[in-house]
Amino acid sequence: MSHTTGRAMEKEYWSISEVTEIFRVNGGFVTRLVEEEIVCPVCREGSSTRLFSASDLEKLRIAKVLMEDMEVNLAGVEVILRMRQNMLSMRRQFDDILEEMACHLKTNIR
């Protein structure tokens, strides 16, 4: 990623103009991802400005690579991101099981 992206990652939320600058995409690209609920920006109380989280930025980054470099369509991006999320969830569950087993073994060895 660009130097700008590294500095931007220190923030908690980004505006659509910051997102388009970071990823060098037009607003229409981001809007399509919002409409398809691939990313879900939040609105701060008292403001209509939609803000994107670090999780949204990661999804945007992956979507851009898939669509521009690998020519995956929007439906494919949605499926891939859902599968990725499921895999990450399963990985966390597996890590928890391994940690639990390790604790159990330590207790039984003593």
Secondary structure as GFF3:
##gff-version 3
##sequence-region A 1 110
A	DSSP	alpha_helix	3	8	.	.	.	ID=ss1
A	DSSP	beta_strand	14	15	.	.	.	ID=ss2
A	DSSP	alpha_helix	16	23	.	.	.	ID=ss3
A	DSSP	alpha_helix	27	35	.	.	.	ID=ss4
A	DSSP	beta_strand	42	43	.	.	.	ID=ss5
A	DSSP	beta_strand	50	52	.	.	.	ID=ss6
A	DSSP	alpha_helix	54	64	.	.	.	ID=ss7
A	DSSP	pi_helix	65	69	.	.	.	ID=ss8
A	DSSP	alpha_helix	74	109	.	.	.	ID=ss9
###
